[in-house]
């Protein structure tokens, strides 16, 4: 499997980030991730999206605990995704991003000039972040370097996305660390708002989240009346075949794209039992691992796979895994791509919110 730091197959932002491990074995590590989970090959982000009929998101009946206001005042006290209360004494000027998704979010919100360091990102996105120093990867963080940069805010990944020992060490040195880990689609929007609030950009973050929510609702409405084919989303092929975990973030994306996800049957294990795959018989196989050299021809020639409906129909499709599994500003682009891959004749509304261009 090839984890990516931001989600199960590629992103180890991991869950939420996109890691850079080598060839196929990466995706599994992701499970720790990616989002996709983070640094646990067997752990993956769990996400259960609400049914998408009129709206894919639950109605808001009251202001959330960390509901951002247009103007952020400091000292600021927030509660992160692990339930930890974090106090930020002043507006952060030297921010360190330890998940690829967070890096994308901060740049999309206009905080690029305040991001002094980031985690390794196999996708190298956004391009404007190319010169930002790297202080960590999916399995390690250079705490000394972060301290040397005088960081006044660190945004880390939960569920193993950032080594817990590194988080504890940074906090022991009085550096505020906000841990994010979206377990479902709505959690992605909330983490964008939380990150923006911590960075003093609550207004832009709220606008971005609202734009993405509207776009997700448009896709959900477009796929609501369509037949829901059985879809196997492959996240890796080495040393075993990997798919998506039960109730995972990626499984929710497949549902929102208008399909029935074929999962591993476990909420923590991304390894796909071949017997289960044959029994579930996917009608479409989506290759999230296509970027790592896996081809439709190779998939079709695997021993025993000729019995699968997707193989018989030659319905084996590559997809850009990072935008599908990374919980950041481009997730709407990922959902639209996934929906179009599953339903080639789908016509999505024109002029829908462009999450990747929001700021």
C-alpha positions in Angstrom: 0.0 0.0 0.0 1.2 3.5 -0.5 0.1 5.9 2.1 -0.1 9.5 1.4 -0.3 11.3 4.4 -3.8 12.6 4.3 -6.0 9.6 4.0 -6.1 6.0 3.5 -4.6 5.3 0.3 -2.3 8.1 -0.2 -2.8 10.5 2.4 -1.3 10.1 5.6 -2.6 13.1 7.1 -2.9 10.6 7.8 -5.1 10.9 7.8 -5.2 13.8 6.3 -1.9 14.1 5.1 -0.2 12.7 2.2 2.8 10.7 3.0 5.6 9.7 1.0 6.5 6.1 1.5 7.7 4.0 -1.4 5.8 2.1 -4.0 2.8 0.0 -2.9 3.5 -0.5 0.7 2.6 3.0 1.5 -1.1 2.9 1.5 -1.2 0.6 4.3 0.7 2.8 6.6 -1.8 5.4 5.8 -4.2 3.5 7.7 -2.6 4.9 10.7 -3.6 7.9 8.8 -6.0 9.3 5.3 -7.7 10.5 6.1 -7.1 7.9 5.3 -5.4 7.7 8.7 -2.1 8.5 9.7 0.7 6.5 11.0 -0.9 3.2 11.7 -0.9 0.9 8.8 -3.9 -0.7 10.2 -5.7 2.4 11.4 -7.7 4.5 9.1 -10.0 7.4 9.5 -13.5 6.5 10.3 -16.2 8.5 8.7 -19.9 8.0 8.4 -21.5 10.5 6.1 -25.2 11.4 6.6 -27.6 10.4 3.9 -27.4 12.8 1.0 -30.9 13.6 0.0 -31.6 17.3 0.3 -28.6 18.1 2.4 -25.6 15.9 3.2 -25.0 17.7 6.4 -27.0 17.6 9.6 -28.9 20.7 10.5 -27.2 23.0 12.9 -29.4 23.6 15.9 -27.0 25.5 18.0 -23.6 27.1 17.7 -20.8 24.5 18.0 -18.3 24.8 20.9 -15.6 26.1 18.6 -17.9 28.1 16.3 -15.7 30.8 14.7 -16.7 34.4 14.8 -15.6 36.9 12.1 -12.9 38.3 14.4 -10.8 36.1 16.7 -9.7 37.6 20.0 -6.7 36.4 22.0 -5.9 34.8 24.4 -8.0 32.1 22.6 -9.0 28.8 24.2 -10.3 26.1 21.9 -10.9 22.3 22.2 -9.2 20.2 19.5 -10.4 17.0 17.9 -8.9 14.9 20.7 -10.7 16.8 23.3 -7.7 18.7 24.5 -8.1 22.3 25.6 -5.5 24.5 23.9 -4.8 28.1 24.8 -3.2 30.4 22.2 -2.0 33.6 23.8 -1.7 35.8 20.7 -2.4 35.6 17.0 0.1 33.0 15.7 2.8 34.4 13.4 5.0 31.3 13.1 2.8 28.3 12.3 4.0 24.7 11.7 1.7 22.4 9.8 2.1 18.7 10.5 -0.5 17.4 8.0 -0.5 18.0 4.2 -4.2 18.9 4.5 -3.5 21.6 7.1 -0.8 23.0 4.8 -3.3 23.3 2.0 -5.9 24.8 4.3 -3.5 27.5 5.7 -2.4 28.5 2.2 -6.0 28.6 1.0 -6.9 30.9 3.9 -4.1 33.3 3.1 -1.8 32.4 6.0 1.0 31.2 3.7 3.4 34.0 4.9 3.0 32.7 8.4 3.7 29.0 7.7 7.3 28.5 8.7 7.5 24.7 8.5 5.5 21.8 7.2 5.3 18.0 7.1 6.6 16.1 4.1 4.0 15.9 1.3 4.4 13.5 -1.6 2.0 15.6 -3.6 4.0 18.7 -3.2 0.9 20.8 -3.0 0.3 23.7 -3.0 3.1 24.7 -5.3 3.6 27.9 -3.3 4.6 25.8 -0.3 7.6 24.3 -2.1 10.1 26.4 -0.3 8.6 25.9 3.2 11.1 23.8 5.3 10.1 20.2 6.1 10.2 19.2 9.8 8.6 15.8 9.7 7.2 12.9 7.8 4.5 10.4 8.5 6.4 8.7 11.3 8.7 11.3 12.8 8.9 15.0 13.7 12.0 17.1 14.3 10.9 18.8 17.6 14.2 20.6 18.0 13.9 22.2 14.6 10.3 23.3 15.4 11.5 24.9 18.6 14.4 26.6 16.8 11.9 28.2 14.4 10.2 29.8 17.4 6.8 28.3 16.4 3.9 29.8 18.2 1.3 27.3 16.8 1.5 23.7 15.6 -1.4 22.0 13.9 -0.9 18.2 14.1 -2.7 15.1 12.9 -4.7 12.8 15.2 -5.0 9.1 15.3 -1.3 8.6 14.7 -1.1 11.2 11.9 1.6 12.9 14.1 3.5 10.8 16.6 1.9 11.3 20.0 5.3 11.6 21.7 6.1 14.6 19.5 2.9 16.3 20.4 3.5 15.7 24.1 7.0 17.0 23.8 6.0 20.2 22.0 3.3 20.9 24.6 5.8 20.3 27.4 7.8 23.2 25.8 4.8 25.5 26.0 4.1 25.4 22.3 0.3 25.3 21.5 -0.5 22.2 19.5 -4.0 21.8 18.0 -4.7 18.2 16.9 -7.2 17.7 14.0 -8.7 14.5 12.8 -11.9 14.5 10.8 -13.8 11.3 11.2 -16.4 12.2 8.6 -17.1 14.7 5.9 -18.7 17.2 8.2 -15.6 16.9 10.4 -13.5 18.2 7.5 -15.5 21.4 7.3 -15.3 21.8 11.1 -11.5 21.3 11.1 -11.1 23.9 8.4 -13.0 26.3 10.7 -11.1 25.2 13.7 -7.7 25.7 11.9 -8.8 29.1 10.7 -10.0 30.1 14.2 -6.7 29.1 15.7 -4.8 31.1 13.1 -6.9 34.2 13.4 -8.7 33.6 10.1 -12.1 32.6 11.3 -13.9 34.6 8.6 -12.1 33.2 5.6 -12.3 29.7 7.1 -16.1 30.0 7.6 -16.5 31.1 4.0 -14.4 28.2 2.6 -16.3 25.7 4.7 -19.7 27.1 3.6 -18.6 27.0 0.0 -17.6 23.4 0.3 -20.8 22.4 2.1 -22.8 24.0 -0.7 -20.8 22.1 -3.3 -21.2 18.8 -1.5 -25.0 19.4 -1.4 -25.0 20.0 -5.1 -23.2 16.7 -5.8 -25.5 14.9 -3.4 -28.6 16.2 -5.1 -27.2 15.2 -8.5 -26.5 11.6 -7.4 -29.6 11.1 -5.2 -31.8 9.5 -7.8 -29.1 7.4 -9.6 -28.6 3.7 -9.2 -25.9 3.0 -6.7 -23.3 0.6 -8.2 -21.1 -1.5 -5.9 -17.7 0.1 -5.8 -14.4 -1.2 -4.6 -11.9 1.6 -4.0 -8.4 0.1 -4.1 -5.8 2.0 -2.0 -2.9 -0.4 -2.5 -1.8 -3.7 -3.9 1.4 -4.6 -2.0 2.0 -6.8 -0.1 -1.7 -7.5 -0.1 -4.8 -5.8 -1.6 -6.1 -2.9 0.3 -9.4 -1.1 0.2 -11.3 1.1 2.6 -12.3 0.4 6.1 -15.9 0.1 7.2 -17.4 3.5 8.1 -14.2 5.2 7.0 -13.8 8.7 5.5 -13.3 7.2 2.0 -16.3 5.0 2.3 -18.4 8.1 3.0 -17.0 9.8 -0.1 -18.0 6.9 -2.2 -21.5 7.0 -0.8 -21.8 10.7 -1.4 -20.6 10.1 -5.0 -23.6 7.9 -5.6 -22.4 4.3 -4.9 -22.3 1.5 -2.4 -18.8 1.1 -1.0 -17.3 -2.4 -0.7 -15.3 -2.2 2.5 -12.9 -4.5 4.3 -15.6 -5.3 6.9 -13.4 -3.8 9.7 -13.4 -0.3 11.0 -9.6 -0.3 11.6 -8.1 -2.7 9.0 -7.6 -1.6 5.4 -6.5 -5.0 4.1 -9.1 -6.4 1.8 -10.0 -10.1 2.2 -10.2 -11.5 -1.3 -13.0 -13.8 -0.3 -15.0 -10.8 0.8 -14.2 -8.9 -2.4 -15.4 -11.8 -4.6 -18.5 -12.2 -2.5 -19.4 -8.5 -2.7 -18.6 -8.5 -6.4 -17.8 -4.9 -7.3 -19.4 -3.5 -10.4 -16.7 -0.8 -10.6 -13.2 -0.8 -9.3 -11.7 2.6 -8.7 -7.9 2.6 -8.5 -6.8 5.1 -5.9 -3.3 3.5 -6.3 -3.0 4.3 -10.0 -0.5 7.0 -9.3 1.8 4.3 -8.0 2.0 2.3 -11.2 -1.0 0.1 -10.8 -2.8 -0.3 -14.1 -6.3 -1.6 -15.1 -4.7 -4.3 -17.2 -2.7 -5.6 -14.2 -5.8 -5.6 -12.0 -7.8 -7.5 -14.6 -5.1 -10.2 -14.9 -4.9 -10.9 -11.1 -5.6 -14.6 -10.4 -9.2 -15.1 -9.6 -10.3 -11.6 -10.4 -11.8 -12.6 -13.8 -15.0 -13.5 -12.0 -15.6 -10.0 -10.8 -18.3 -8.0 -12.6 -16.1 -5.0 -12.8 -13.4 -7.0 -14.6 -15.9 -8.6 -17.0 -17.2 -5.1 -17.9 -13.7 -3.6 -18.0 -15.0 -1.1 -15.4 -11.6 -0.4 -13.8 -11.0 3.3 -13.4 -8.0 5.3 -12.2 -8.6 8.4 -10.0 -6.5 11.1 -8.3 -6.5 9.6 -4.8 -5.1 12.6 -3.1 -8.0 15.0 -3.8 -10.4 12.2 -3.0 -8.9 11.3 0.4 -7.2 14.4 1.6 -9.5 16.4 4.0 -8.6 19.8 2.8 -9.8 22.6 0.4 -9.8 20.3 -2.7 -12.1 17.7 -1.2 -15.0 19.0 -3.3 -12.9 18.6 -6.4 -12.3 15.0 -5.2 -16.0 14.3 -4.7 -16.8 15.7 -8.1 -14.1 13.6 -9.7 -15.2 10.5 -7.9 -18.9 11.0 -8.8 -17.9 11.5 -12.4 -15.8 8.4 -12.4 -18.6 6.3 -11.0 -21.3 8.0 -13.1 -19.6 9.0 -16.4 -22.9 10.5 -17.8 -23.5 12.6 -14.7 -24.1 16.3 -15.4 -23.2 18.3 -12.3 -24.6 21.8 -11.8 -22.6 24.6 -13.5 -21.2 27.4 -11.4 -20.9 25.2 -8.3 -18.7 26.5 -5.5 -15.0 25.9 -6.3 -13.5 24.8 -3.1 -10.0 24.8 -4.5 -10.3 28.5 -5.3 -12.0 29.7 -2.1 -10.0 31.8 0.2 
